[in-house]
Amino acid sequence: MHIDSYSFGSMTVDGEAYSSDLIVFPEKVVANWRRSEGHSLAPGDLREVFSYAPEVLVVGMGASACMRIPQETRRLIADKKIELKDMDTASAWPVFNELAKKGVKVAGAFHLTC
């Protein structure tokens, strides 16, 4: 998968436009990704990511980086030996693409608004 573009509320992956939050893996997109606590990333929100066991998780925290990652979630990510790269979504999607291009086992979780 290659992320083609991002603008507030929209992300295009391999030519397909998405208008809700999503998780991107090298082989698939999980559309309509919802978090149990809105603008907070809980461990349960990352079940599919943990099953995939990436080397790196890129989190796009929204246009203004409003989404938060609580310490509990950060600890679990670290315990699973996953490197976390969290930033605003406009900065995050190129990082995902670069890592994927290099052959890194990467997953991206992207909040498209706020």
Secondary structure as a PSIPRED ss2 file (coil, helix, strand):
# PSIPRED VFORMAT (PSIPRED V4.0)

   1 M C   1.000  0.000  0.000
   2 H C   1.000  0.000  0.000
   3 I E   0.000  0.000  1.000
   4 D E   0.000  0.000  1.000
   5 S E   0.000  0.000  1.000
   6 Y E   0.000  0.000  1.000
   7 S E   0.000  0.000  1.000
   8 F C   1.000  0.000  0.000
   9 G C   1.000  0.000  0.000
  10 S E   0.000  0.000  1.000
  11 M E   0.000  0.000  1.000
  12 T E   0.000  0.000  1.000
  13 V E   0.000  0.000  1.000
  14 D C   1.000  0.000  0.000
  15 G C   1.000  0.000  0.000
  16 E E   0.000  0.000  1.000
  17 A E   0.000  0.000  1.000
  18 Y E   0.000  0.000  1.000
  19 S C   1.000  0.000  0.000
  20 S C   1.000  0.000  0.000
  21 D C   1.000  0.000  0.000
  22 L E   0.000  0.000  1.000
  23 I E   0.000  0.000  1.000
  24 V E   0.000  0.000  1.000
  25 F C   1.000  0.000  0.000
  26 P C   1.000  0.000  0.000
  27 E C   1.000  0.000  0.000
  28 K C   1.000  0.000  0.000
  29 V E   0.000  0.000  1.000
  30 V E   0.000  0.000  1.000
  31 A C   1.000  0.000  0.000
  32 N C   1.000  0.000  0.000
  33 W C   1.000  0.000  0.000
  34 R C   1.000  0.000  0.000
  35 R C   1.000  0.000  0.000
  36 S C   1.000  0.000  0.000
  37 E C   1.000  0.000  0.000
  38 G C   1.000  0.000  0.000
  39 H C   1.000  0.000  0.000
  40 S E   0.000  0.000  1.000
  41 L C   1.000  0.000  0.000
  42 A C   1.000  0.000  0.000
  43 P H   0.000  1.000  0.000
  44 G H   0.000  1.000  0.000
  45 D H   0.000  1.000  0.000
  46 L H   0.000  1.000  0.000
  47 R H   0.000  1.000  0.000
  48 E H   0.000  1.000  0.000
  49 V H   0.000  1.000  0.000
  50 F H   0.000  1.000  0.000
  51 S H   0.000  1.000  0.000
  52 Y H   0.000  1.000  0.000
  53 A C   1.000  0.000  0.000
  54 P C   1.000  0.000  0.000
  55 E C   1.000  0.000  0.000
  56 V E   0.000  0.000  1.000
  57 L E   0.000  0.000  1.000
  58 V E   0.000  0.000  1.000
  59 V E   0.000  0.000  1.000
  60 G E   0.000  0.000  1.000
  61 M E   0.000  0.000  1.000
  62 G C   1.000  0.000  0.000
  63 A C   1.000  0.000  0.000
  64 S C   1.000  0.000  0.000
  65 A C   1.000  0.000  0.000
  66 C C   1.000  0.000  0.000
  67 M C   1.000  0.000  0.000
  68 R E   0.000  0.000  1.000
  69 I C   1.000  0.000  0.000
  70 P C   1.000  0.000  0.000
  71 Q H   0.000  1.000  0.000
  72 E H   0.000  1.000  0.000
  73 T H   0.000  1.000  0.000
  74 R H   0.000  1.000  0.000
  75 R H   0.000  1.000  0.000
  76 L H   0.000  1.000  0.000
  77 I H   0.000  1.000  0.000
  78 A H   0.000  1.000  0.000
  79 D H   0.000  1.000  0.000
  80 K C   1.000  0.000  0.000
  81 K C   1.000  0.000  0.000
  82 I C   1.000  0.000  0.000
  83 E E   0.000  0.000  1.000
  84 L E   0.000  0.000  1.000
  85 K E   0.000  0.000  1.000
  86 D E   0.000  0.000  1.000
  87 M E   0.000  0.000  1.000
  88 D C   1.000  0.000  0.000
  89 T H   0.000  1.000  0.000
  90 A H   0.000  1.000  0.000
  91 S H   0.000  1.000  0.000
  92 A H   0.000  1.000  0.000
  93 W H   0.000  1.000  0.000
  94 P H   0.000  1.000  0.000
  95 V H   0.000  1.000  0.000
  96 F H   0.000  1.000  0.000
  97 N H   0.000  1.000  0.000
  98 E H   0.000  1.000  0.000
  99 L H   0.000  1.000  0.000
 100 A H   0.000  1.000  0.000
 101 K H   0.000  1.000  0.000
 102 K C   1.000  0.000  0.000
 103 G C   1.000  0.000  0.000
 104 V C   1.000  0.000  0.000
 105 K C   1.000  0.000  0.000
 106 V E   0.000  0.000  1.000
 107 A E   0.000  0.000  1.000
 108 G E   0.000  0.000  1.000
 109 A E   0.000  0.000  1.000
 110 F E   0.000  0.000  1.000
 111 H E   0.000  0.000  1.000
 112 L C   1.000  0.000  0.000
 113 T C   1.000  0.000  0.000
 114 C C   1.000  0.000  0.000
